């Protein structure tokens, strides 16, 4: 079992808050989802990188030790929460329809701050039809 510090400062992550946390104890990383981003830290509390570019709600996350990927719930909703997320990102017009995905992050590629989920090839998604 790994020993975590009492405090881990994830830095300023915008207007949103932590939605989920998962741990890769083999490689000694912790991941935090912040509504529209994913943050990677080492277990000493150092920021390794972050992924932005999501306009949906990244919620619960989990680490799969079999393939080294982080999986998360990603929902786009045209409700008060969805519109609040878009407003927090500076997008006043609500264009989200109700859609649900599983986001899959290739966390080995996260090596710097403010990476783009799509442009940097960090994330893929699987659509979950209703």
C-alpha positions in Angstrom: 0.0 0.0 0.0 1.3 3.5 -0.9 1.7 6.3 1.6 0.1 9.5 0.5 0.9 13.0 1.8 -1.6 14.6 4.1 -2.1 17.4 1.5 -1.9 17.4 -2.3 -2.3 20.7 -4.0 -3.8 20.3 -7.5 -3.3 24.0 -8.3 -6.0 26.2 -9.6 -8.4 24.2 -11.8 -10.9 26.9 -12.9 -14.4 27.3 -11.7 -15.1 23.6 -11.2 -14.5 21.1 -8.4 -13.3 17.5 -8.0 -15.8 15.0 -9.3 -13.7 11.8 -9.0 -10.4 10.4 -7.9 -8.5 7.2 -8.8 -5.1 5.7 -8.1 -2.5 3.9 -10.0 -0.5 2.5 -7.2 1.8 0.5 -9.4 3.1 3.5 -11.3 2.5 5.9 -8.4 0.0 8.4 -9.9 -3.3 9.8 -8.8 -5.9 11.2 -11.1 -8.6 13.8 -10.4 -11.5 14.7 -12.6 -12.5 18.4 -12.3 -15.9 18.4 -14.2 -14.3 19.4 -17.5 -10.7 18.3 -17.1 -8.4 15.5 -15.8 -5.4 16.1 -13.6 -2.4 13.8 -13.2 -0.2 14.0 -10.1 2.5 11.8 -8.6 2.0 10.4 -5.1 4.3 13.0 -3.7 1.8 15.7 -4.7 3.6 17.1 -7.8 1.5 18.1 -10.8 2.5 16.0 -13.9 -0.1 17.2 -16.4 -3.7 18.0 -17.1 -6.2 17.5 -19.9 -8.7 20.1 -20.9 -11.1 20.6 -23.9 -14.1 18.8 -22.5 -17.5 20.6 -22.6 -19.4 17.9 -20.8 -19.5 16.7 -17.3 -16.6 14.3 -16.5 -17.6 12.6 -13.3 -16.6 9.3 -11.7 -13.3 7.9 -12.9 -11.5 4.6 -12.4 -8.1 3.2 -13.2 -7.8 -0.1 -15.1 -4.5 -1.7 -14.2 -4.9 -4.3 -17.0 -4.4 -1.7 -19.7 -3.2 1.4 -17.9 -6.2 3.6 -18.9 -8.4 5.9 -16.9 -12.2 5.5 -17.6 -14.7 8.1 -16.7 -18.4 8.9 -17.1 -18.9 11.8 -19.5 -22.3 13.3 -19.9 -23.7 16.2 -22.0 -27.0 17.4 -20.8 -29.2 20.4 -21.8 -30.2 21.1 -18.2 -29.2 23.6 -15.5 -26.0 21.7 -14.8 -25.1 21.3 -18.4 -25.8 25.0 -19.1 -23.8 26.0 -16.0 -20.8 24.0 -17.3 -21.0 25.8 -20.7 -21.4 29.1 -19.0 -18.3 28.4 -16.8 -16.4 27.7 -19.9 -17.5 31.0 -21.4 -20.0 29.4 -23.9 -23.3 31.2 -23.2 -25.3 29.3 -25.8 -26.5 25.9 -24.6 -25.9 23.5 -27.5 -25.7 20.3 -25.6 -28.2 17.6 -26.2 -28.5 14.7 -23.8 -25.7 12.3 -24.5 -23.7 9.9 -22.4 -20.2 8.5 -23.0 -17.5 6.5 -21.4 -14.3 8.6 -21.7 -11.1 6.6 -22.0 -7.8 8.4 -21.2 -4.4 7.2 -22.4 -2.7 8.5 -19.3 0.8 7.6 -20.4 0.5 10.5 -22.8 -0.2 13.1 -20.1 3.1 14.7 -19.6 2.4 18.5 -19.4 -0.2 20.9 -18.2 -3.2 22.1 -20.4 -3.1 19.3 -23.0 -6.1 19.1 -25.3 -8.2 15.9 -25.0 -8.8 15.7 -28.7 -5.9 17.5 -30.4 -3.2 15.8 -28.3 -4.8 12.3 -28.7 -5.3 11.8 -25.0 -8.9 10.7 -25.0 -11.4 8.6 -26.9 -15.0 8.1 -26.1 -17.6 5.4 -26.4 -21.2 6.6 -27.0 -23.8 5.0 -24.8 -27.2 5.2 -26.5 -30.2 5.3 -24.2 
